[in-house]
């Protein structure tokens, strides 16, 4: 079982930056594919970014060039650095962990609210 706890959300003005963190329990964190997702009010949850154990990363087109996902395996932590934030980035951001290299994620955090004011 893996538990995920996000932090770092808040209110920021458009154009600003925030850094989200997600701490995972468990001893095999380095083997997990980690992802960030977000869900805005009235919308479906959408993929934001993912990072594999070998540090390969993927991003949605909507955040590419503005967001950076990274991980620190020694701290069992994955980060999402968000820059040039836009009001449409407002959402609850959740991290997720997968034991396989593809397919669905097995574990989810509770999420942290990010609000971008115009």
Secondary structure, DSSP 8 states (H G I E B T S, - for coil): ---EEEE--EEEETT--EEEEEEE-SS-GGGSEEEEEEE-TTS--EEEEEE-TT--EEE-TTTTTTEEEEEEGGGTEEEEEE-S--GGG-EEEEEEEESSSSS--SEE---EEEEEE-
